[in-house]
Amino acid sequence: MSEYIFNKSWCKGCGVCVAFCPKKALTLDEIAEKMERDPEKCIYCGLCEHYCPDLAITVVKDRKPKEAK
């Protein structure tokens, strides 16, 4: 199972992750000025982690071992 780790205290609310999310799973909370994620839409592509300037996002993808032939 893939995992999405978000360090809210590191987020500055810049919106870069929101702009690059292909499934529009990320939004900015206007009151708290922090990113929020809709887990139903997230495909764990890792673009948000790649582009986050604050290193507030970590996406751990599920890696299944390859079957021996």
mmCIF file of the N, C-alpha and C atoms, coordinates in Angstrom:
data_MODEL
# 
_entry.id   MODEL 
# 
loop_
_atom_site.group_PDB 
_atom_site.id 
_atom_site.type_symbol 
_atom_site.label_atom_id 
_atom_site.label_alt_id 
_atom_site.label_comp_id 
_atom_site.label_asym_id 
_atom_site.label_entity_id 
_atom_site.label_seq_id 
_atom_site.pdbx_PDB_ins_code 
_atom_site.Cartn_x 
_atom_site.Cartn_y 
_atom_site.Cartn_z 
_atom_site.occupancy 
_atom_site.B_iso_or_equiv 
_atom_site.pdbx_formal_charge 
_atom_site.auth_seq_id 
_atom_site.auth_comp_id 
_atom_site.auth_asym_id 
_atom_site.auth_atom_id 
_atom_site.pdbx_PDB_model_num 
ATOM 1   N N  . MET A 1 1  ? 0.838  -1.179  0.000   1.00 0.00 ? 1  MET A N  1 
ATOM 2   C CA . MET A 1 1  ? 0.000  0.000   0.000   1.00 0.00 ? 1  MET A CA 1 
ATOM 3   C C  . MET A 1 1  ? 0.890  1.252   0.000   1.00 0.00 ? 1  MET A C  1 
ATOM 4   N N  . SER A 1 2  ? 0.546  2.201   -0.822  1.00 0.00 ? 2  SER A N  1 
ATOM 5   C CA . SER A 1 2  ? 1.290  3.451   -0.892  1.00 0.00 ? 2  SER A CA 1 
ATOM 6   C C  . SER A 1 2  ? 0.912  4.333   0.287   1.00 0.00 ? 2  SER A C  1 
ATOM 7   N N  . GLU A 1 3  ? 1.834  5.232   0.620   1.00 0.00 ? 3  GLU A N  1 
ATOM 8   C CA . GLU A 1 3  ? 1.605  6.104   1.770   1.00 0.00 ? 3  GLU A CA 1 
ATOM 9   C C  . GLU A 1 3  ? 1.943  7.538   1.386   1.00 0.00 ? 3  GLU A C  1 
ATOM 10  N N  . TYR A 1 4  ? 1.189  8.467   1.937   1.00 0.00 ? 4  TYR A N  1 
ATOM 11  C CA . TYR A 1 4  ? 1.362  9.892   1.687   1.00 0.00 ? 4  TYR A CA 1 
ATOM 12  C C  . TYR A 1 4  ? 1.645  10.558  3.021   1.00 0.00 ? 4  TYR A C  1 
ATOM 13  N N  . ILE A 1 5  ? 2.824  11.148  3.166   1.00 0.00 ? 5  ILE A N  1 
ATOM 14  C CA . ILE A 1 5  ? 3.213  11.793  4.417   1.00 0.00 ? 5  ILE A CA 1 
ATOM 15  C C  . ILE A 1 5  ? 3.316  13.294  4.170   1.00 0.00 ? 5  ILE A C  1 
ATOM 16  N N  . PHE A 1 6  ? 2.605  14.067  4.993   1.00 0.00 ? 6  PHE A N  1 
ATOM 17  C CA . PHE A 1 6  ? 2.584  15.515  4.830   1.00 0.00 ? 6  PHE A CA 1 
ATOM 18  C C  . PHE A 1 6  ? 2.961  16.176  6.150   1.00 0.00 ? 6  PHE A C  1 
ATOM 19  N N  . ASN A 1 7  ? 4.025  16.958  6.144   1.00 0.00 ? 7  ASN A N  1 
ATOM 20  C CA . ASN A 1 7  ? 4.460  17.692  7.323   1.00 0.00 ? 7  ASN A CA 1 
ATOM 21  C C  . ASN A 1 7  ? 3.855  19.093  7.251   1.00 0.00 ? 7  ASN A C  1 
ATOM 22  N N  . LYS A 1 8  ? 2.719  19.261  7.907   1.00 0.00 ? 8  LYS A N  1 
ATOM 23  C CA . LYS A 1 8  ? 1.958  20.517  7.827   1.00 0.00 ? 8  LYS A CA 1 
ATOM 24  C C  . LYS A 1 8  ? 2.753  21.717  8.339   1.00 0.00 ? 8  LYS A C  1 
ATOM 25  N N  . SER A 1 9  ? 3.624  21.504  9.308   1.00 0.00 ? 9  SER A N  1 
ATOM 26  C CA . SER A 1 9  ? 4.382  22.628  9.867   1.00 0.00 ? 9  SER A CA 1 
ATOM 27  C C  . SER A 1 9  ? 5.426  23.163  8.884   1.00 0.00 ? 9  SER A C  1 
ATOM 28  N N  . TRP A 1 10 ? 5.802  22.365  7.891   1.00 0.00 ? 10 TRP A N  1 
ATOM 29  C CA . TRP A 1 10 ? 6.781  22.824  6.890   1.00 0.00 ? 10 TRP A CA 1 
ATOM 30  C C  . TRP A 1 10 ? 6.116  23.526  5.713   1.00 0.00 ? 10 TRP A C  1 
ATOM 31  N N  . CYS A 1 11 ? 4.829  23.319  5.529   1.00 0.00 ? 11 CYS A N  1 
ATOM 32  C CA . CYS A 1 11 ? 4.096  23.876  4.384   1.00 0.00 ? 11 CYS A CA 1 
ATOM 33  C C  . CYS A 1 11 ? 3.899  25.373  4.551   1.00 0.00 ? 11 CYS A C  1 
ATOM 34  N N  . LYS A 1 12 ? 4.264  26.140  3.493   1.00 0.00 ? 12 LYS A N  1 
ATOM 35  C CA . LYS A 1 12 ? 4.058  27.592  3.495   1.00 0.00 ? 12 LYS A CA 1 
ATOM 36  C C  . LYS A 1 12 ? 2.812  27.993  2.712   1.00 0.00 ? 12 LYS A C  1 
ATOM 37  N N  . GLY A 1 13 ? 2.130  27.011  2.123   1.00 0.00 ? 13 GLY A N  1 
ATOM 38  C CA . GLY A 1 13 ? 0.911  27.308  1.375   1.00 0.00 ? 13 GLY A CA 1 
ATOM 39  C C  . GLY A 1 13 ? 1.153  27.975  0.043   1.00 0.00 ? 13 GLY A C  1 
ATOM 40  N N  . CYS A 1 14 ? 2.270  27.677  -0.590  1.00 0.00 ? 14 CYS A N  1 
ATOM 41  C CA . CYS A 1 14 ? 2.615  28.335  -1.854  1.00 0.00 ? 14 CYS A CA 1 
ATOM 42  C C  . CYS A 1 14 ? 1.739  27.871  -3.023  1.00 0.00 ? 14 CYS A C  1 
ATOM 43  N N  . GLY A 1 15 ? 1.198  26.651  -2.955  1.00 0.00 ? 15 GLY A N  1 
ATOM 44  C CA . GLY A 1 15 ? 0.313  26.153  -4.000  1.00 0.00 ? 15 GLY A CA 1 
ATOM 45  C C  . GLY A 1 15 ? 0.996  25.472  -5.159  1.00 0.00 ? 15 GLY A C  1 
ATOM 46  N N  . VAL A 1 16 ? 2.292  25.304  -5.114  1.00 0.00 ? 16 VAL A N  1 
ATOM 47  C CA . VAL A 1 16 ? 3.015  24.641  -6.208  1.00 0.00 ? 16 VAL A CA 1 
ATOM 48  C C  . VAL A 1 16 ? 2.521  23.202  -6.364  1.00 0.00 ? 16 VAL A C  1 
ATOM 49  N N  . CYS A 1 17 ? 2.367  22.484  -5.256  1.00 0.00 ? 17 CYS A N  1 
ATOM 50  C CA . CYS A 1 17 ? 1.897  21.098  -5.323  1.00 0.00 ? 17 CYS A CA 1 
ATOM 51  C C  . CYS A 1 17 ? 0.498  21.015  -5.930  1.00 0.00 ? 17 CYS A C  1 
ATOM 52  N N  . VAL A 1 18 ? -0.348 21.964  -5.578  1.00 0.00 ? 18 VAL A N  1 
ATOM 53  C CA . VAL A 1 18 ? -1.714 22.010  -6.095  1.00 0.00 ? 18 VAL A CA 1 
ATOM 54  C C  . VAL A 1 18 ? -1.694 22.194  -7.615  1.00 0.00 ? 18 VAL A C  1 
ATOM 55  N N  . ALA A 1 19 ? -0.822 23.052  -8.095  1.00 0.00 ? 19 ALA A N  1 
ATOM 56  C CA . ALA A 1 19 ? -0.737 23.348  -9.527  1.00 0.00 ? 19 ALA A CA 1 
ATOM 57  C C  . ALA A 1 19 ? -0.283 22.136  -10.340 1.00 0.00 ? 19 ALA A C  1 
ATOM 58  N N  . PHE A 1 20 ? 0.562  21.293  -9.775  1.00 0.00 ? 20 PHE A N  1 
ATOM 59  C CA . PHE A 1 20 ? 1.103  20.158  -10.532 1.00 0.00 ? 20 PHE A CA 1 
ATOM 60  C C  . PHE A 1 20 ? 0.330  18.859  -10.358 1.00 0.00 ? 20 PHE A C  1 
ATOM 61  N N  . CYS A 1 21 ? -0.649 18.812  -9.468  1.00 0.00 ? 21 CYS A N  1 
ATOM 62  C CA . CYS A 1 21 ? -1.405 17.575  -9.239  1.00 0.00 ? 21 CYS A CA 1 
ATOM 63  C C  . CYS A 1 21 ? -2.283 17.252  -10.448 1.00 0.00 ? 21 CYS A C  1 
ATOM 64  N N  . PRO A 1 22 ? -2.014 16.120  -11.133 1.00 0.00 ? 22 PRO A N  1 
ATOM 65  C CA . PRO A 1 22 ? -2.779 15.803  -12.343 1.00 0.00 ? 22 PRO A CA 1 
ATOM 66  C C  . PRO A 1 22 ? -4.227 15.400  -12.067 1.00 0.00 ? 22 PRO A C  1 
ATOM 67  N N  . LYS A 1 23 ? -4.536 14.953  -10.877 1.00 0.00 ? 23 LYS A N  1 
ATOM 68  C CA . LYS A 1 23 ? -5.890 14.516  -10.537 1.00 0.00 ? 23 LYS A CA 1 
ATOM 69  C C  . LYS A 1 23 ? -6.663 15.526  -9.698  1.00 0.00 ? 23 LYS A C  1 
ATOM 70  N N  . LYS A 1 24 ? -6.068 16.702  -9.488  1.00 0.00 ? 24 LYS A N  1 
ATOM 71  C CA . LYS A 1 24 ? -6.697 17.765  -8.681  1.00 0.00 ? 24 LYS A CA 1 
ATOM 72  C C  . LYS A 1 24 ? -7.090 17.236  -7.294  1.00 0.00 ? 24 LYS A C  1 
ATOM 73  N N  . ALA A 1 25 ? -6.205 16.419  -6.715  1.00 0.00 ? 25 ALA A N  1 
ATOM 74  C CA . ALA A 1 25 ? -6.435 15.852  -5.387  1.00 0.00 ? 25 ALA A CA 1 
ATOM 75  C C  . ALA A 1 25 ? -5.976 16.791  -4.282  1.00 0.00 ? 25 ALA A C  1 
ATOM 76  N N  . LEU A 1 26 ? -5.270 17.838  -4.648  1.00 0.00 ? 26 LEU A N  1 
ATOM 77  C CA . LEU A 1 26 ? -4.750 18.779  -3.661  1.00 0.00 ? 26 LEU A CA 1 
ATOM 78  C C  . LEU A 1 26 ? -5.432 20.131  -3.793  1.00 0.00 ? 26 LEU A C  1 
ATOM 79  N N  . THR A 1 27 ? -5.690 20.755  -2.656  1.00 0.00 ? 27 THR A N  1 
ATOM 80  C CA . THR A 1 27 ? -6.268 22.092  -2.620  1.00 0.00 ? 27 THR A CA 1 
ATOM 81  C C  . THR A 1 27 ? -5.570 22.885  -1.525  1.00 0.00 ? 27 THR A C  1 
ATOM 82  N N  . LEU A 1 28 ? -5.751 24.177  -1.551  1.00 0.00 ? 28 LEU A N  1 
ATOM 83  C CA . LEU A 1 28 ? -5.219 25.030  -0.487  1.00 0.00 ? 28 LEU A CA 1 
ATOM 84  C C  . LEU A 1 28 ? -6.347 25.436  0.442   1.00 0.00 ? 28 LEU A C  1 
ATOM 85  N N  . ASP A 1 29 ? -6.138 25.238  1.727   1.00 0.00 ? 29 ASP A N  1 
ATOM 86  C CA . ASP A 1 29 ? -7.073 25.705  2.740   1.00 0.00 ? 29 ASP A CA 1 
ATOM 87  C C  . ASP A 1 29 ? -6.815 27.197  2.910   1.00 0.00 ? 29 ASP A C  1 
ATOM 88  N N  . GLU A 1 30 ? -7.740 28.015  2.507   1.00 0.00 ? 30 GLU A N  1 
ATOM 89  C CA . GLU A 1 30 ? -7.564 29.468  2.531   1.00 0.00 ? 30 GLU A CA 1 
ATOM 90  C C  . GLU A 1 30 ? -7.412 30.012  3.947   1.00 0.00 ? 30 GLU A C  1 
ATOM 91  N N  . ILE A 1 31 ? -8.028 29.382  4.924   1.00 0.00 ? 31 ILE A N  1 
ATOM 92  C CA . ILE A 1 31 ? -7.961 29.871  6.296   1.00 0.00 ? 31 ILE A CA 1 
ATOM 93  C C  . ILE A 1 31 ? -6.614 29.526  6.928   1.00 0.00 ? 31 ILE A C  1 
ATOM 94  N N  . ALA A 1 32 ? -6.229 28.251  6.847   1.00 0.00 ? 32 ALA A N  1 
ATOM 95  C CA . ALA A 1 32 ? -4.968 27.818  7.463   1.00 0.00 ? 32 ALA A CA 1 
ATOM 96  C C  . ALA A 1 32 ? -3.770 28.052  6.545   1.00 0.00 ? 32 ALA A C  1 
ATOM 97  N N  . GLU A 1 33 ? -4.047 28.344  5.277   1.00 0.00 ? 33 GLU A N  1 
ATOM 98  C CA . GLU A 1 33 ? -3.005 28.530  4.268   1.00 0.00 ? 33 GLU A CA 1 
ATOM 99  C C  . GLU A 1 33 ? -2.066 27.333  4.194   1.00 0.00 ? 33 GLU A C  1 
ATOM 100 N N  . LYS A 1 34 ? -2.662 26.144  4.217   1.00 0.00 ? 34 LYS A N  1 
ATOM 101 C CA . LYS A 1 34 ? -1.920 24.894  4.111   1.00 0.00 ? 34 LYS A CA 1 
ATOM 102 C C  . LYS A 1 34 ? -2.588 24.022  3.059   1.00 0.00 ? 34 LYS A C  1 
ATOM 103 N N  . MET A 1 35 ? -1.823 23.083  2.529   1.00 0.00 ? 35 MET A N  1 
ATOM 104 C CA . MET A 1 35 ? -2.337 22.169  1.530   1.00 0.00 ? 35 MET A CA 1 
ATOM 105 C C  . MET A 1 35 ? -3.214 21.110  2.188   1.00 0.00 ? 35 MET A C  1 
ATOM 106 N N  . GLU A 1 36 ? -4.250 20.679  1.475   1.00 0.00 ? 36 GLU A N  1 
ATOM 107 C CA . GLU A 1 36 ? -5.099 19.579  1.905   1.00 0.00 ? 36 GLU A CA 1 
ATOM 108 C C  . GLU A 1 36 ? -5.215 18.601  0.749   1.00 0.00 ? 36 GLU A C  1 
ATOM 109 N N  . ARG A 1 37 ? -5.350 17.310  1.086   1.00 0.00 ? 37 ARG A N  1 
ATOM 110 C CA . ARG A 1 37 ? -5.386 16.268  0.059   1.00 0.00 ? 37 ARG A CA 1 
ATOM 111 C C  . ARG A 1 37 ? -6.681 15.477  0.148   1.00 0.00 ? 37 ARG A C  1 
ATOM 112 N N  . ASP A 1 38 ? -7.232 15.142  -1.011  1.00 0.00 ? 38 ASP A N  1 
ATOM 113 C CA . ASP A 1 38 ? -8.389 14.259  -1.094  1.00 0.00 ? 38 ASP A CA 1 
ATOM 114 C C  . ASP A 1 38 ? -7.848 12.866  -1.391  1.00 0.00 ? 38 ASP A C  1 
ATOM 115 N N  . PRO A 1 39 ? -7.820 11.959  -0.399  1.00 0.00 ? 39 PRO A N  1 
ATOM 116 C CA . PRO A 1 39 ? -7.226 10.641  -0.614  1.00 0.00 ? 39 PRO A CA 1 
ATOM 117 C C  . PRO A 1 39 ? -7.951 9.797   -1.657  1.00 0.00 ? 39 PRO A C  1 
ATOM 118 N N  . GLU A 1 40 ? -9.209 10.107  -1.935  1.00 0.00 ? 40 GLU A N  1 
ATOM 119 C CA . GLU A 1 40 ? -9.965 9.367   -2.942  1.00 0.00 ? 40 GLU A CA 1 
ATOM 120 C C  . GLU A 1 40 ? -9.458 9.648   -4.365  1.00 0.00 ? 40 GLU A C  1 
ATOM 121 N N  . LYS A 1 41 ? -8.919 10.838  -4.587  1.00 0.00 ? 41 LYS A N  1 
ATOM 122 C CA . LYS A 1 41 ? -8.440 11.230  -5.914  1.00 0.00 ? 41 LYS A CA 1 
ATOM 123 C C  . LYS A 1 41 ? -6.955 10.975  -6.119  1.00 0.00 ? 41 LYS A C  1 
ATOM 124 N N  . CYS A 1 42 ? -6.183 10.889  -5.033  1.00 0.00 ? 42 CYS A N  1 
ATOM 125 C CA . CYS A 1 42 ? -4.722 10.787  -5.111  1.00 0.00 ? 42 CYS A CA 1 
ATOM 126 C C  . CYS A 1 42 ? -4.289 9.460   -5.743  1.00 0.00 ? 42 CYS A C  1 
ATOM 127 N N  . ILE A 1 43 ? -3.369 9.541   -6.716  1.00 0.00 ? 43 ILE A N  1 
ATOM 128 C CA . ILE A 1 43 ? -2.839 8.342   -7.380  1.00 0.00 ? 43 ILE A CA 1 
ATOM 129 C C  . ILE A 1 43 ? -1.381 8.088   -6.989  1.00 0.00 ? 43 ILE A C  1 
ATOM 130 N N  . TYR A 1 44 ? -0.875 8.839   -6.032  1.00 0.00 ? 44 TYR A N  1 
ATOM 131 C CA . TYR A 1 44 ? 0.492  8.670   -5.516  1.00 0.00 ? 44 TYR A CA 1 
ATOM 132 C C  . TYR A 1 44 ? 1.543  8.763   -6.621  1.00 0.00 ? 44 TYR A C  1 
ATOM 133 N N  . CYS A 1 45 ? 1.365  9.718   -7.517  1.00 0.00 ? 45 CYS A N  1 
ATOM 134 C CA . CYS A 1 45 ? 2.299  9.880   -8.635  1.00 0.00 ? 45 CYS A CA 1 
ATOM 135 C C  . CYS A 1 45 ? 3.628  10.490  -8.199  1.00 0.00 ? 45 CYS A C  1 
ATOM 136 N N  . GLY A 1 46 ? 3.621  11.280  -7.118  1.00 0.00 ? 46 GLY A N  1 
ATOM 137 C CA . GLY A 1 46 ? 4.845  11.858  -6.587  1.00 0.00 ? 46 GLY A CA 1 
ATOM 138 C C  . GLY A 1 46 ? 5.205  13.230  -7.129  1.00 0.00 ? 46 GLY A C  1 
ATOM 139 N N  . LEU A 1 47 ? 4.381  13.794  -8.008  1.00 0.00 ? 47 LEU A N  1 
ATOM 140 C CA . LEU A 1 47 ? 4.689  15.122  -8.551  1.00 0.00 ? 47 LEU A CA 1 
ATOM 141 C C  . LEU A 1 47 ? 4.674  16.189  -7.458  1.00 0.00 ? 47 LEU A C  1 
ATOM 142 N N  . CYS A 1 48 ? 3.759  16.073  -6.514  1.00 0.00 ? 48 CYS A N  1 
ATOM 143 C CA . CYS A 1 48 ? 3.700  17.049  -5.422  1.00 0.00 ? 48 CYS A CA 1 
ATOM 144 C C  . CYS A 1 48 ? 4.985  17.010  -4.599  1.00 0.00 ? 48 CYS A C  1 
ATOM 145 N N  . GLU A 1 49 ? 5.478  15.812  -4.323  1.00 0.00 ? 49 GLU A N  1 
ATOM 146 C CA . GLU A 1 49 ? 6.733  15.677  -3.577  1.00 0.00 ? 49 GLU A CA 1 
ATOM 147 C C  . GLU A 1 49 ? 7.895  16.268  -4.365  1.00 0.00 ? 49 GLU A C  1 
ATOM 148 N N  . HIS A 1 50 ? 7.925  15.993  -5.643  1.00 0.00 ? 50 HIS A N  1 
ATOM 149 C CA . HIS A 1 50 ? 9.021  16.465  -6.500  1.00 0.00 ? 50 HIS A CA 1 
ATOM 150 C C  . HIS A 1 50 ? 9.096  17.990  -6.555  1.00 0.00 ? 50 HIS A C  1 
ATOM 151 N N  . TYR A 1 51 ? 7.949  18.642  -6.653  1.00 0.00 ? 51 TYR A N  1 
ATOM 152 C CA . TYR A 1 51 ? 7.921  20.095  -6.835  1.00 0.00 ? 51 TYR A CA 1 
ATOM 153 C C  . TYR A 1 51 ? 7.793  20.906  -5.546  1.00 0.00 ? 51 TYR A C  1 
ATOM 154 N N  . CYS A 1 52 ? 7.533  20.272  -4.408  1.00 0.00 ? 52 CYS A N  1 
ATOM 155 C CA . CYS A 1 52 ? 7.359  21.013  -3.152  1.00 0.00 ? 52 CYS A CA 1 
ATOM 156 C C  . CYS A 1 52 ? 8.679  21.668  -2.743  1.00 0.00 ? 52 CYS A C  1 
ATOM 157 N N  . PRO A 1 53 ? 8.734  23.003  -2.718  1.00 0.00 ? 53 PRO A N  1 
ATOM 158 C CA . PRO A 1 53 ? 9.978  23.686  -2.359  1.00 0.00 ? 53 PRO A CA 1 
ATOM 159 C C  . PRO A 1 53 ? 10.306 23.592  -0.869  1.00 0.00 ? 53 PRO A C  1 
ATOM 160 N N  . ASP A 1 54 ? 9.326  23.199  -0.061  1.00 0.00 ? 54 ASP A N  1 
ATOM 161 C CA . ASP A 1 54 ? 9.519  23.126  1.389   1.00 0.00 ? 54 ASP A CA 1 
ATOM 162 C C  . ASP A 1 54 ? 9.818  21.712  1.884   1.00 0.00 ? 54 ASP A C  1 
ATOM 163 N N  . LEU A 1 55 ? 9.844  20.745  0.967   1.00 0.00 ? 55 LEU A N  1 
ATOM 164 C CA . LEU A 1 55 ? 10.081 19.333  1.306   1.00 0.00 ? 55 LEU A CA 1 
ATOM 165 C C  . LEU A 1 55 ? 9.077  18.831  2.340   1.00 0.00 ? 55 LEU A C  1 
ATOM 166 N N  . ALA A 1 56 ? 7.848  19.321  2.255   1.00 0.00 ? 56 ALA A N  1 
ATOM 167 C CA . ALA A 1 56 ? 6.810  18.979  3.221   1.00 0.00 ? 56 ALA A CA 1 
ATOM 168 C C  . ALA A 1 56 ? 6.061  17.705  2.860   1.00 0.00 ? 56 ALA A C  1 
ATOM 169 N N  . ILE A 1 57 ? 6.289  17.167  1.659   1.00 0.00 ? 57 ILE A N  1 
ATOM 170 C CA . ILE A 1 57 ? 5.533  16.013  1.184   1.00 0.00 ? 57 ILE A CA 1 
ATOM 171 C C  . ILE A 1 57 ? 6.479  14.861  0.873   1.00 0.00 ? 57 ILE A C  1 
ATOM 172 N N  . THR A 1 58 ? 6.076  13.667  1.318   1.00 0.00 ? 58 THR A N  1 
ATOM 173 C CA . THR A 1 58 ? 6.803  12.451  0.976   1.00 0.00 ? 58 THR A CA 1 
ATOM 174 C C  . THR A 1 58 ? 5.784  11.428  0.502   1.00 0.00 ? 58 THR A C  1 
ATOM 175 N N  . VAL A 1 59 ? 6.023  10.854  -0.671  1.00 0.00 ? 59 VAL A N  1 
ATOM 176 C CA . VAL A 1 59 ? 5.158  9.811   -1.201  1.00 0.00 ? 59 VAL A CA 1 
ATOM 177 C C  . VAL A 1 59 ? 5.965  8.517   -1.220  1.00 0.00 ? 59 VAL A C  1 
ATOM 178 N N  . VAL A 1 60 ? 5.472  7.527   -0.485  1.00 0.00 ? 60 VAL A N  1 
ATOM 179 C CA . VAL A 1 60 ? 6.124  6.227   -0.436  1.00 0.00 ? 60 VAL A CA 1 
ATOM 180 C C  . VAL A 1 60 ? 5.271  5.276   -1.254  1.00 0.00 ? 60 VAL A C  1 
ATOM 181 N N  . LYS A 1 61 ? 5.799  4.861   -2.394  1.00 0.00 ? 61 LYS A N  1 
ATOM 182 C CA . LYS A 1 61 ? 5.039  3.996   -3.287  1.00 0.00 ? 61 LYS A CA 1 
ATOM 183 C C  . LYS A 1 61 ? 5.203  2.539   -2.881  1.00 0.00 ? 61 LYS A C  1 
ATOM 184 N N  . ASP A 1 62 ? 4.130  1.808   -3.045  1.00 0.00 ? 62 ASP A N  1 
ATOM 185 C CA . ASP A 1 62 ? 4.135  0.380   -2.756  1.00 0.00 ? 62 ASP A CA 1 
ATOM 186 C C  . ASP A 1 62 ? 5.003  -0.321  -3.796  1.00 0.00 ? 62 ASP A C  1 
ATOM 187 N N  . ARG A 1 63 ? 5.971  -1.062  -3.309  1.00 0.00 ? 63 ARG A N  1 
ATOM 188 C CA . ARG A 1 63 ? 6.853  -1.789  -4.219  1.00 0.00 ? 63 ARG A CA 1 
ATOM 189 C C  . ARG A 1 63 ? 6.708  -3.278  -3.952  1.00 0.00 ? 63 ARG A C  1 
ATOM 190 N N  . LYS A 1 64 ? 6.176  -3.963  -4.928  1.00 0.00 ? 64 LYS A N  1 
ATOM 191 C CA . LYS A 1 64 ? 6.011  -5.397  -4.805  1.00 0.00 ? 64 LYS A CA 1 
ATOM 192 C C  . LYS A 1 64 ? 7.221  -6.082  -5.430  1.00 0.00 ? 64 LYS A C  1 
ATOM 193 N N  . PRO A 1 65 ? 7.749  -7.109  -4.789  1.00 0.00 ? 65 PRO A N  1 
ATOM 194 C CA . PRO A 1 65 ? 8.887  -7.812  -5.377  1.00 0.00 ? 65 PRO A CA 1 
ATOM 195 C C  . PRO A 1 65 ? 8.497  -8.504  -6.669  1.00 0.00 ? 65 PRO A C  1 
ATOM 196 N N  . LYS A 1 66 ? 9.438  -8.511  -7.614  1.00 0.00 ? 66 LYS A N  1 
ATOM 197 C CA . LYS A 1 66 ? 9.166  -9.185  -8.891  1.00 0.00 ? 66 LYS A CA 1 
ATOM 198 C C  . LYS A 1 66 ? 9.171  -10.687 -8.672  1.00 0.00 ? 66 LYS A C  1 
ATOM 199 N N  . GLU A 1 67 ? 8.265  -11.352 -9.389  1.00 0.00 ? 67 GLU A N  1 
ATOM 200 C CA . GLU A 1 67 ? 8.183  -12.800 -9.275  1.00 0.00 ? 67 GLU A CA 1 
ATOM 201 C C  . GLU A 1 67 ? 9.311  -13.453 -10.057 1.00 0.00 ? 67 GLU A C  1 
ATOM 202 N N  . ALA A 1 68 ? 9.865  -14.511 -9.506  1.00 0.00 ? 68 ALA A N  1 
ATOM 203 C CA . ALA A 1 68 ? 10.932 -15.251 -10.196 1.00 0.00 ? 68 ALA A CA 1 
ATOM 204 C C  . ALA A 1 68 ? 10.319 -16.044 -11.338 1.00 0.00 ? 68 ALA A C  1 
ATOM 205 N N  . LYS A 1 69 ? 11.069 -16.102 -12.453 1.00 0.00 ? 69 LYS A N  1 
ATOM 206 C CA . LYS A 1 69 ? 10.562 -16.851 -13.625 1.00 0.00 ? 69 LYS A CA 1 
ATOM 207 C C  . LYS A 1 69 ? 11.062 -18.255 -13.624 1.00 0.00 ? 69 LYS A C  1 
# 
